Amino acid sequence: MKIYTKTGDDGITSLIGGTKVLKSHIRIEAYGTVDELNSYIGLCKDLLTDEPEKIILVEVQERLFTIGSSLACDPGKKSKMLLPDLKETDVELLEKEMDRMNETLPDMKHFILPGGHTTLSHFHIARCVCRRAERCCVRLEAESPEIEKIIIRYLNRLSDFLFVLSRYYGHRLNVAEIPWKPRM
């Protein structure tokens, strides 16, 4: 099977269901950004040394594929494909993991500048890509209310999770947080 089809050479692609749209369509932008996030989470996972966090990031990647498949569907057509779904327990898993990591972290008393260690910086970049994916989905929802609300909730929680994961790993690596000191 060839990976290239040449059908997108004119800037058009098909949604699940067959509807053709421009590659610049907000729906394509949304699931493309989720795909970018998934790839970046893969890099973050490869930087980790601890198995529990790697397992969670694999779970996150699988949920991001679920989100991508949902976003790739034409909301006006019934899909013949059986697609996975996102559940409230997926959001709750991120919350439980944040609560677990927060138990060992000092209270946050200031904004934190991203950086201090390459791994932490990558978590912060993934967090920013996640926020962009969330913004794309919010724009898509404004245009097409068929988008599942849980997708936006999951992405919102995931960006929080990535922030806490950065703090947690920094704490475990004994990397001092860099406080933002506003110039007055």
Backbone as a chain_set.jsonl record, in Angstrom:
{"seq": "MKIYTKTGDDGITSLIGGTKVLKSHIRIEAYGTVDELNSYIGLCKDLLTDEPEKIILVEVQERLFTIGSSLACDPGKKSKMLLPDLKETDVELLEKEMDRMNETLPDMKHFILPGGHTTLSHFHIARCVCRRAERCCVRLEAESPEIEKIIIRYLNRLSDFLFVLSRYYGHRLNVAEIPWKPRM", "coords": {"N": [[0.838, -1.186, 0.0], [0.599, 2.15, -0.891], [1.627, 5.16, 0.678], [1.151, 7.661, -0.247], [-1.378, 9.406, -2.011], [-1.98, 11.384, -3.765], [-4.298, 12.786, -3.844], [-4.593, 15.027, -2.314], [-3.182, 17.038, -3.449], [-4.139, 19.424, -4.463], [-4.8, 20.916, -2.3], [-6.997, 20.001, -0.93], [-8.837, 17.834, 1.197], [-10.327, 14.845, 2.592], [-12.91, 14.342, 4.948], [-13.761, 11.915, 7.514], [-16.326, 10.111, 6.327], [-16.454, 11.201, 3.904], [-16.849, 13.833, 2.986], [-15.467, 16.545, 1.278], [-13.042, 18.982, 2.062], [-11.257, 22.108, 2.346], [-7.775, 22.027, 3.106], [-7.139, 23.946, 4.879], [-9.305, 24.266, 6.482], [-11.044, 24.799, 9.573], [-11.641, 22.484, 11.009], [-9.751, 20.652, 10.071], [-7.472, 21.982, 10.847], [-7.839, 21.794, 13.612], [-7.732, 18.95, 14.18], [-5.26, 18.467, 13.122], [-3.583, 19.948, 14.772], [-3.981, 18.604, 17.157], [-2.787, 16.211, 16.41], [-0.159, 17.11, 16.093], [0.352, 17.759, 18.774], [0.166, 15.179, 19.853], [2.421, 13.979, 18.709], [4.381, 15.534, 19.916], [3.99, 14.868, 22.579], [4.876, 12.27, 22.425], [7.639, 12.704, 22.079], [8.176, 13.882, 24.571], [7.578, 11.73, 26.24], [9.634, 10.002, 25.5], [11.749, 11.266, 26.686], [11.502, 10.751, 29.346], [12.377, 8.898, 32.309], [11.078, 7.35, 34.109], [8.805, 4.731, 34.552], [5.971, 4.845, 35.402], [5.041, 7.452, 34.633], [5.569, 7.373, 31.915], [3.736, 5.431, 31.109], [1.332, 6.757, 31.595], [1.582, 8.814, 29.73], [1.489, 7.361, 27.34], [-1.155, 6.516, 27.481], [-2.35, 9.048, 27.281], [-1.562, 9.695, 24.661], [-3.036, 7.779, 23.252], [-5.635, 8.655, 23.835], [-5.551, 11.107, 22.56], [-5.473, 10.275, 19.901], [-8.038, 9.273, 19.789], [-9.488, 11.663, 20.096], [-8.627, 12.99, 17.777], [-9.731, 11.32, 15.787], [-12.432, 11.738, 16.228], [-12.654, 14.475, 15.654], [-12.029, 14.402, 12.974], [-14.243, 13.522, 11.685], [-17.096, 14.045, 9.617], [-19.552, 16.014, 10.849], [-22.106, 16.081, 9.885], [-22.714, 13.695, 8.727], [-23.34, 10.242, 9.163], [-20.983, 8.055, 10.427], [-19.609, 5.128, 8.967], [-17.681, 3.757, 10.132], [-16.556, 2.281, 13.16], [-15.885, 4.209, 15.846], [-13.6, 5.155, 18.448], [-14.389, 6.4, 21.772], [-14.262, 9.252, 23.939], [-14.146, 9.418, 27.434], [-15.555, 10.46, 30.599], [-14.019, 9.407, 32.609], [-11.493, 9.509, 31.526], [-10.762, 12.182, 31.731], [-10.85, 12.346, 34.493], [-8.736, 10.645, 35.187], [-6.478, 12.185, 34.509], [-6.811, 14.231, 36.374], [-6.523, 12.8, 38.796], [-3.872, 11.964, 38.561], [-2.578, 14.447, 38.56], [-3.229, 15.287, 41.156], [-1.866, 13.335, 42.61], [0.837, 13.902, 41.921], [1.012, 16.527, 42.844], [1.029, 16.191, 45.598], [3.65, 15.944, 46.403], [4.816, 18.298, 45.734], [6.026, 21.63, 46.34], [4.014, 24.417, 47.477], [2.764, 26.646, 45.016], [3.902, 29.847, 44.673], [4.314, 31.84, 42.96], [4.394, 32.906, 39.504], [5.859, 30.739, 37.083], [8.726, 30.62, 35.119], [9.142, 28.968, 32.046], [11.57, 26.408, 31.661], [14.953, 25.574, 32.706], [15.67, 22.954, 32.56], [16.117, 20.639, 29.936], [14.136, 18.609, 29.564], [11.984, 19.587, 31.081], [11.466, 21.941, 29.706], [10.54, 20.905, 27.29], [8.133, 19.727, 28.161], [6.732, 22.055, 28.745], [6.526, 23.22, 26.194], [4.917, 21.3, 24.969], [2.647, 21.701, 26.52], [1.901, 24.252, 25.646], [1.312, 23.722, 22.933], [-0.835, 22.08, 23.386], [-2.66, 23.918, 24.49], [-3.061, 25.461, 22.219], [-4.302, 23.587, 20.553], [-6.615, 23.261, 22.036], [-7.721, 25.856, 21.771], [-8.237, 25.838, 19.007], [-10.214, 23.868, 18.918], [-12.207, 25.096, 20.411], [-12.83, 27.238, 18.716], [-13.789, 25.728, 16.581], [-16.017, 24.55, 17.774], [-17.609, 26.797, 18.13], [-18.302, 27.244, 15.56], [-19.348, 24.835, 14.744], [-21.453, 23.202, 16.488], [-21.56, 20.474, 16.981], [-19.319, 19.314, 18.031], [-17.924, 17.383, 20.602], [-18.266, 18.268, 23.968], [-16.61, 17.198, 25.891], [-14.162, 16.901, 24.683], [-12.947, 19.434, 24.649], [-12.849, 19.838, 27.394], [-11.113, 17.752, 28.128], [-8.723, 18.482, 26.783], [-8.206, 20.914, 28.044], [-7.749, 20.038, 30.684], [-5.572, 18.404, 30.174], [-3.545, 20.212, 29.454], [-3.145, 21.45, 31.904], [-2.245, 19.204, 33.31], [0.195, 18.712, 31.979], [1.634, 20.959, 32.774], [1.813, 20.514, 35.566], [3.191, 18.104, 35.487], [5.632, 18.987, 34.478], [6.531, 20.576, 36.635], [6.644, 18.576, 38.588], [8.549, 16.76, 37.562], [10.731, 18.478, 37.506], [11.051, 18.911, 40.232], [11.731, 16.311, 41.044], [14.138, 16.035, 39.713], [15.635, 17.83, 41.023], [15.713, 20.467, 40.085], [15.694, 23.85, 40.268], [12.813, 25.915, 40.371], [12.111, 28.608, 38.188], [11.295, 31.645, 39.157], [8.954, 34.073, 37.953], [9.807, 37.373, 37.82], [8.313, 40.209, 37.904], [9.058, 43.275, 36.303], [9.023, 46.297, 37.88]], "CA": [[0.0, 0.0, 0.0], [1.35, 3.397, -0.949], [1.171, 6.159, 1.655], [0.695, 8.856, -0.956], [-2.534, 9.182, -2.893], [-2.0, 12.535, -4.657], [-5.616, 13.416, -3.836], [-4.531, 16.293, -1.598], [-2.247, 17.95, -4.12], [-4.792, 20.701, -4.738], [-5.163, 21.563, -1.044], [-8.296, 19.5, -0.469], [-8.781, 16.523, 1.846], [-11.642, 14.291, 2.916], [-13.235, 13.967, 6.316], [-14.384, 10.603, 7.63], [-17.688, 10.318, 5.819], [-16.278, 11.525, 2.495], [-16.968, 15.254, 2.654], [-14.194, 17.175, 0.929], [-12.857, 20.331, 2.602], [-9.909, 22.663, 2.182], [-6.851, 21.637, 4.176], [-7.081, 25.064, 5.818], [-10.564, 24.271, 7.236], [-10.81, 24.788, 11.018], [-11.694, 21.092, 11.478], [-8.45, 20.065, 9.736], [-6.539, 22.67, 11.751], [-8.025, 21.258, 14.962], [-7.16, 17.62, 14.369], [-3.824, 18.546, 12.818], [-2.906, 20.439, 15.976], [-4.022, 17.48, 18.095], [-1.758, 15.291, 15.928], [1.121, 17.725, 16.469], [0.463, 17.557, 20.22], [0.428, 13.767, 20.084], [3.83, 13.763, 18.368], [5.221, 16.178, 20.936], [3.874, 14.04, 23.781], [5.786, 11.154, 22.171], [8.994, 13.165, 22.407], [8.247, 14.04, 26.033], [7.61, 10.379, 26.809], [10.968, 9.456, 25.256], [12.7, 11.939, 27.579], [11.277, 10.312, 30.721], [13.082, 7.705, 32.768], [10.213, 6.605, 35.03], [7.748, 3.996, 33.869], [4.575, 5.278, 35.628], [4.705, 8.627, 33.824], [5.548, 6.931, 30.517], [2.477, 4.717, 30.901], [0.286, 7.785, 31.51], [1.714, 9.534, 28.461], [0.971, 6.481, 26.282], [-2.606, 6.644, 27.615], [-2.687, 10.361, 26.722], [-1.442, 9.603, 23.202], [-4.183, 7.022, 22.744], [-6.82, 9.52, 23.907], [-5.416, 12.124, 21.517], [-5.923, 9.644, 18.664], [-9.501, 9.241, 19.894], [-9.954, 13.02, 19.81], [-8.372, 13.245, 16.364], [-10.706, 10.612, 14.953], [-13.713, 12.429, 16.396], [-12.586, 15.747, 14.943], [-11.898, 14.139, 11.539], [-15.546, 13.087, 11.166], [-18.068, 15.024, 9.159], [-20.65, 15.949, 11.817], [-23.391, 15.984, 9.2], [-22.886, 12.358, 8.16], [-23.129, 9.124, 10.083], [-19.81, 7.289, 10.027], [-19.753, 3.672, 8.883], [-16.596, 3.213, 10.948], [-16.727, 2.304, 14.603], [-14.849, 5.102, 16.368], [-13.484, 5.155, 19.916], [-14.945, 7.61, 22.373], [-13.624, 9.821, 25.114], [-15.033, 9.253, 28.586], [-15.279, 11.319, 31.755], [-12.93, 8.769, 33.372], [-10.223, 9.951, 30.942], [-10.489, 13.475, 32.382], [-10.597, 12.052, 35.91], [-7.39, 10.075, 35.303], [-5.532, 13.312, 34.529], [-6.977, 14.908, 37.669], [-5.923, 11.942, 39.835], [-2.419, 12.027, 38.401], [-2.134, 15.768, 39.046], [-3.336, 15.269, 42.619], [-0.762, 12.499, 43.113], [2.097, 14.627, 41.769], [0.965, 17.727, 43.687], [1.291, 15.833, 46.99], [5.078, 16.072, 46.689], [5.317, 19.593, 45.259], [5.787, 22.795, 47.203], [2.97, 25.325, 47.008], [3.204, 27.628, 44.024], [3.702, 31.19, 45.211], [4.639, 32.791, 41.897], [4.408, 32.328, 38.167], [7.12, 30.056, 36.824], [9.217, 30.712, 33.748], [9.512, 27.663, 31.499], [12.996, 26.192, 31.49], [15.729, 25.019, 33.8], [16.125, 21.623, 32.15], [15.561, 20.346, 28.612], [12.898, 17.84, 29.68], [10.94, 20.489, 31.563], [11.145, 22.858, 28.604], [9.708, 20.165, 26.332], [6.789, 19.628, 28.739], [6.084, 23.36, 28.595], [6.155, 23.386, 24.788], [3.75, 20.426, 24.764], [1.518, 22.398, 27.159], [1.493, 25.342, 24.756], [0.67, 23.105, 21.773], [-2.13, 21.62, 23.889], [-3.541, 25.092, 24.583], [-3.424, 25.845, 20.85], [-5.299, 22.6, 20.119], [-7.85, 23.614, 22.744], [-8.29, 27.051, 21.13], [-8.786, 25.408, 17.709], [-11.464, 23.143, 19.175], [-13.196, 26.086, 20.848], [-13.277, 27.912, 17.486], [-14.591, 24.762, 15.828], [-17.297, 24.409, 18.47], [-18.398, 27.999, 17.849], [-18.744, 27.108, 14.173], [-20.008, 23.543, 14.562], [-21.743, 22.76, 17.852], [-21.567, 19.017, 17.12], [-18.106, 18.859, 18.714], [-18.211, 16.91, 21.954], [-17.732, 19.168, 25.009], [-15.569, 16.513, 26.647], [-12.88, 17.107, 23.997], [-12.381, 20.69, 25.158], [-12.536, 19.596, 28.813], [-9.92, 16.903, 28.197], [-7.548, 19.273, 26.392], [-7.971, 21.888, 29.119], [-7.141, 19.322, 31.797], [-4.27, 17.904, 29.741], [-2.545, 21.291, 29.549], [-2.834, 21.557, 33.341], [-1.448, 18.024, 33.638], [1.561, 18.904, 31.467], [2.267, 21.942, 33.649], [2.139, 19.851, 36.829], [4.237, 17.126, 35.181], [6.885, 19.736, 34.397], [6.93, 20.9, 38.016], [6.937, 17.316, 39.275], [9.843, 16.263, 37.097], [11.741, 19.42, 37.985], [11.241, 18.612, 41.656], [12.45, 15.033, 41.142], [15.494, 16.24, 39.189], [16.241, 18.902, 41.834], [15.877, 21.666, 39.268], [14.984, 24.966, 40.9], [11.868, 26.638, 39.539], [12.543, 29.976, 37.892], [10.131, 32.516, 39.365], [8.84, 35.286, 37.163], [9.957, 38.586, 38.645], [7.884, 41.321, 37.054], [9.766, 44.536, 36.459], [8.102, 47.342, 38.353]], "C": [[0.881, 1.247, 0.0], [0.76, 4.379, 0.044], [0.654, 7.41, 0.943], [-0.426, 8.502, -1.924], [-2.639, 10.258, -3.974], [-3.349, 13.258, -4.654], [-5.594, 14.765, -3.125], [-3.647, 17.33, -2.252], [-2.841, 19.317, -4.428], [-5.276, 21.387, -3.467], [-6.519, 21.15, -0.501], [-8.088, 18.126, 0.155], [-10.193, 16.076, 2.177], [-11.755, 14.017, 4.404], [-13.726, 12.528, 6.326], [-15.856, 10.812, 7.303], [-17.649, 10.771, 4.371], [-16.374, 12.981, 2.105], [-15.588, 15.844, 2.391], [-14.172, 18.608, 1.458], [-11.441, 20.799, 2.293], [-9.041, 22.218, 3.358], [-6.681, 22.752, 5.208], [-8.356, 25.164, 6.663], [-10.259, 24.132, 8.729], [-10.84, 23.363, 11.588], [-10.35, 20.396, 11.223], [-7.378, 20.678, 10.636], [-6.616, 22.079, 13.156], [-7.39, 19.873, 15.089], [-5.69, 17.553, 13.967], [-3.023, 19.023, 14.025], [-2.913, 19.369, 17.066], [-2.964, 16.443, 17.705], [-0.36, 15.809, 16.279], [1.376, 17.531, 17.965], [0.814, 16.107, 20.526], [1.899, 13.437, 19.794], [4.744, 14.357, 19.429], [5.158, 15.409, 22.26], [4.782, 12.815, 23.628], [7.222, 11.516, 22.481], [9.16, 13.292, 23.918], [8.362, 12.677, 26.716], [9.007, 9.783, 26.658], [12.035, 10.086, 26.15], [12.597, 11.447, 29.021], [12.064, 9.054, 31.039], [12.19, 6.823, 33.645], [9.018, 6.01, 34.301], [6.332, 4.495, 34.157], [4.165, 6.469, 34.766], [4.687, 8.274, 32.339], [4.23, 6.252, 30.193], [1.332, 5.718, 30.759], [0.373, 8.517, 30.17], [1.291, 8.673, 27.275], [-0.558, 6.545, 26.293], [-3.08, 7.973, 27.005], [-2.615, 10.309, 25.195], [-2.619, 8.844, 22.594], [-5.46, 7.864, 22.775], [-6.746, 10.618, 22.853], [-5.775, 11.553, 20.148], [-7.442, 9.564, 18.637], [-10.081, 10.604, 19.536], [-9.78, 13.338, 18.327], [-9.387, 12.561, 15.461], [-12.085, 11.262, 15.056], [-13.74, 13.727, 15.589], [-12.535, 15.553, 13.428], [-13.207, 13.713, 10.895], [-16.371, 14.274, 10.68], [-19.261, 14.94, 10.101], [-22.022, 15.8, 11.169], [-23.671, 14.609, 8.617], [-22.611, 11.303, 9.219], [-21.955, 8.302, 9.557], [-20.134, 5.8, 9.987], [-18.685, 2.994, 9.728], [-16.979, 3.281, 12.422], [-15.569, 3.119, 15.174], [-14.799, 5.021, 17.89], [-14.098, 6.425, 20.482], [-14.165, 7.992, 23.623], [-14.627, 9.74, 26.251], [-14.63, 10.207, 29.713], [-14.144, 10.736, 32.595], [-11.558, 9.141, 32.812], [-9.795, 11.29, 31.537], [-10.117, 13.234, 33.84], [-9.212, 11.446, 36.133], [-6.346, 11.186, 35.369], [-5.606, 14.043, 35.864], [-6.331, 14.11, 38.792], [-4.399, 11.989, 39.773], [-1.868, 13.373, 38.869], [-2.176, 15.811, 40.562], [-2.189, 14.47, 43.227], [0.563, 13.258, 43.052], [2.144, 15.84, 42.698], [1.244, 17.436, 45.156], [2.753, 16.037, 47.373], [5.644, 17.444, 46.316], [5.094, 20.692, 46.284], [4.667, 23.653, 46.62], [3.566, 26.305, 46.008], [2.879, 29.015, 44.544], [3.974, 32.278, 44.176], [4.466, 32.104, 40.547], [5.797, 31.767, 37.91], [7.491, 30.238, 35.359], [9.552, 29.309, 33.254], [11.03, 27.569, 31.366], [13.642, 25.583, 32.713], [16.305, 23.653, 33.483], [15.427, 21.3, 30.829], [14.231, 19.602, 28.692], [11.748, 18.733, 30.106], [10.504, 21.446, 30.455], [10.257, 22.164, 27.57], [8.289, 19.981, 26.865], [6.032, 20.943, 28.552], [5.679, 23.62, 27.141], [4.933, 22.528, 24.468], [2.499, 21.076, 25.363], [0.994, 23.51, 26.256], [0.811, 24.815, 23.493], [-0.722, 22.615, 22.175], [-3.107, 22.78, 23.995], [-3.971, 25.559, 23.194], [-4.481, 24.884, 20.295], [-6.648, 22.906, 20.764], [-8.516, 24.824, 22.093], [-8.904, 26.708, 19.769], [-10.126, 24.717, 17.906], [-12.567, 24.085, 19.65], [-13.727, 26.85, 19.635], [-14.173, 26.995, 16.66], [-15.964, 24.6, 16.462], [-18.205, 25.621, 18.198], [-19.011, 27.915, 16.446], [-19.631, 25.876, 13.984], [-20.296, 22.928, 15.925], [-21.771, 21.245, 18.046], [-20.331, 18.483, 17.83], [-18.458, 18.492, 20.158], [-17.518, 17.813, 22.981], [-16.581, 18.517, 25.763], [-14.195, 16.675, 25.99], [-12.203, 18.361, 24.544], [-12.006, 20.533, 26.632], [-11.252, 18.782, 28.95], [-8.67, 17.71, 27.853], [-7.207, 20.316, 27.451], [-7.255, 21.208, 30.289], [-5.749, 18.82, 31.433], [-3.207, 18.994, 29.813], [-2.166, 21.53, 31.006], [-1.928, 20.406, 33.773], [0.004, 18.207, 33.187], [2.326, 19.937, 32.296], [2.708, 21.28, 34.955], [3.248, 18.824, 36.61], [5.598, 17.8, 35.071], [7.409, 20.089, 35.789], [7.384, 19.646, 38.755], [8.305, 16.781, 38.868], [10.968, 17.191, 37.529], [12.077, 19.165, 39.443], [12.067, 17.328, 41.826], [13.889, 15.155, 40.657], [16.27, 17.298, 39.985], [16.583, 20.132, 41.006], [15.047, 22.77, 39.911], [14.03, 25.618, 39.904], [12.359, 28.067, 39.368], [11.337, 30.891, 38.054], [10.144, 33.7, 38.4], [8.889, 36.471, 38.115], [9.577, 39.78, 37.79], [8.671, 42.603, 37.36], [8.763, 45.608, 36.815], [8.732, 48.7, 38.231]], "O": [[1.801, 1.366, 0.809], [-0.455, 4.431, 0.234], [-0.188, 8.131, 1.479], [-0.42, 7.449, -2.562], [-3.313, 10.059, -4.984], [-3.527, 14.236, -5.38], [-6.503, 15.572, -3.322], [-3.39, 18.387, -1.675], [-2.097, 20.275, -4.633], [-6.067, 22.328, -3.531], [-7.119, 21.868, 0.298], [-7.257, 17.347, -0.31], [-11.143, 16.849, 2.053], [-10.82, 13.525, 5.036], [-14.068, 11.976, 5.28], [-16.538, 11.609, 7.947], [-18.666, 10.739, 3.678], [-16.01, 13.335, 0.984], [-14.661, 15.664, 3.181], [-15.145, 19.349, 1.323], [-10.55, 19.996, 2.017], [-9.533, 22.057, 4.475], [-6.138, 22.521, 6.289], [-8.467, 26.073, 7.486], [-9.323, 23.429, 9.109], [-10.133, 23.073, 12.554], [-9.871, 19.638, 12.067], [-6.489, 19.979, 11.123], [-5.593, 21.884, 13.812], [-6.596, 19.64, 16.001], [-4.96, 16.674, 14.424], [-1.913, 18.55, 14.266], [-1.946, 19.246, 17.817], [-2.317, 15.861, 18.576], [0.508, 15.047, 16.706], [2.484, 17.18, 18.371], [1.668, 15.84, 21.371], [2.538, 12.703, 20.548], [5.756, 13.76, 19.795], [6.156, 15.313, 22.974], [5.391, 12.374, 24.603], [7.949, 10.724, 23.08], [10.168, 12.859, 24.475], [9.145, 12.501, 27.65], [9.511, 9.135, 27.576], [13.103, 9.506, 26.348], [13.494, 11.692, 29.827], [12.376, 8.253, 30.158], [12.525, 5.665, 33.894], [8.322, 6.686, 33.544], [5.534, 4.567, 33.222], [3.059, 6.49, 34.227], [3.878, 8.815, 31.584], [3.665, 6.471, 29.121], [0.462, 5.552, 29.905], [-0.651, 8.805, 29.551], [0.779, 9.207, 26.29], [-1.185, 6.619, 25.236], [-4.088, 8.013, 26.299], [-3.504, 10.818, 24.513], [-3.136, 9.227, 21.544], [-6.272, 7.797, 21.853], [-7.775, 11.018, 22.308], [-6.327, 12.27, 19.314], [-8.063, 9.762, 17.593], [-11.04, 10.698, 18.771], [-10.681, 13.892, 17.697], [-9.852, 13.149, 14.484], [-12.819, 11.323, 14.07], [-14.73, 14.034, 14.925], [-12.949, 16.436, 12.678], [-13.271, 13.558, 9.676], [-16.34, 15.357, 11.264], [-19.925, 13.904, 10.155], [-22.989, 15.432, 11.835], [-24.749, 14.377, 8.071], [-21.737, 11.475, 10.068], [-21.935, 7.903, 8.393], [-20.837, 5.278, 10.853], [-18.773, 1.799, 10.009], [-17.641, 4.22, 12.866], [-14.406, 2.755, 15.003], [-15.826, 4.841, 18.544], [-14.302, 7.404, 19.763], [-13.51, 7.167, 24.261], [-15.821, 9.968, 26.052], [-13.499, 10.692, 29.759], [-13.391, 11.481, 33.222], [-10.564, 9.097, 33.536], [-8.615, 11.508, 31.813], [-9.183, 13.845, 34.359], [-8.582, 11.707, 37.158], [-5.432, 11.134, 36.193], [-4.578, 14.431, 36.421], [-5.661, 14.683, 39.651], [-3.726, 12.047, 40.802], [-0.813, 13.43, 39.501], [-1.249, 16.322, 41.191], [-1.609, 14.875, 44.234], [1.324, 13.258, 44.019], [3.189, 16.146, 43.273], [1.653, 18.334, 45.893], [3.06, 16.276, 48.54], [6.82, 17.717, 46.556], [4.098, 20.687, 47.007], [4.406, 23.616, 45.418], [4.713, 26.734, 46.136], [1.721, 29.326, 44.824], [3.88, 33.471, 44.465], [4.399, 30.877, 40.464], [6.787, 32.259, 38.451], [6.665, 30.032, 34.469], [10.186, 28.539, 33.976], [11.69, 28.542, 31.0], [12.963, 25.133, 33.636], [17.309, 23.242, 34.065], [14.264, 21.658, 30.638], [13.296, 19.932, 27.963], [10.653, 18.645, 29.55], [9.316, 21.722, 30.293], [9.329, 22.773, 27.037], [7.331, 20.068, 26.096], [4.842, 20.945, 28.24], [4.612, 24.177, 26.885], [4.019, 22.977, 23.776], [1.419, 21.007, 24.776], [-0.216, 23.688, 26.12], [-0.167, 25.402, 23.032], [-1.671, 22.722, 21.399], [-4.272, 22.636, 23.625], [-5.106, 25.998, 23.006], [-5.436, 25.312, 19.648], [-7.691, 22.82, 20.117], [-9.729, 24.829, 21.885], [-9.965, 27.224, 19.417], [-11.068, 24.953, 17.149], [-13.736, 23.886, 19.321], [-14.931, 27.087, 19.529], [-15.186, 27.429, 16.11], [-16.968, 24.523, 15.754], [-19.418, 25.475, 18.055], [-20.091, 28.447, 16.19], [-20.549, 25.881, 13.164], [-19.458, 22.202, 16.461], [-21.984, 20.775, 19.164], [-20.298, 17.309, 18.197], [-19.196, 19.208, 20.835], [-16.323, 18.085, 22.868], [-15.674, 19.209, 26.225], [-13.173, 16.594, 26.672], [-11.014, 18.339, 24.863], [-10.969, 21.033, 27.069], [-10.404, 19.087, 29.789], [-7.666, 17.627, 28.56], [-6.031, 20.567, 27.718], [-6.276, 21.736, 30.818], [-4.85, 18.807, 32.273], [-2.072, 18.716, 30.201], [-1.001, 21.785, 31.312], [-0.963, 20.608, 34.51], [0.932, 17.892, 33.931], [3.533, 19.801, 32.495], [3.842, 21.465, 35.397], [4.143, 18.686, 37.444], [6.604, 17.25, 35.519], [8.593, 19.918, 36.077], [8.391, 19.662, 39.463], [9.114, 16.398, 39.714], [12.051, 16.724, 37.882], [13.242, 19.198, 39.84], [12.982, 17.272, 42.647], [14.767, 14.445, 41.147], [17.413, 17.618, 39.66], [17.623, 20.759, 41.209], [13.835, 22.629, 40.075], [14.383, 25.847, 38.747], [12.942, 28.656, 40.278], [10.454, 30.917, 37.196], [11.197, 34.251, 38.077], [8.124, 36.559, 39.076], [10.4, 40.307, 37.042], [8.907, 42.952, 38.516], [7.765, 45.796, 36.118], [8.109, 49.703, 38.58]]}, "num_chains": 1, "name": "protein.A"}
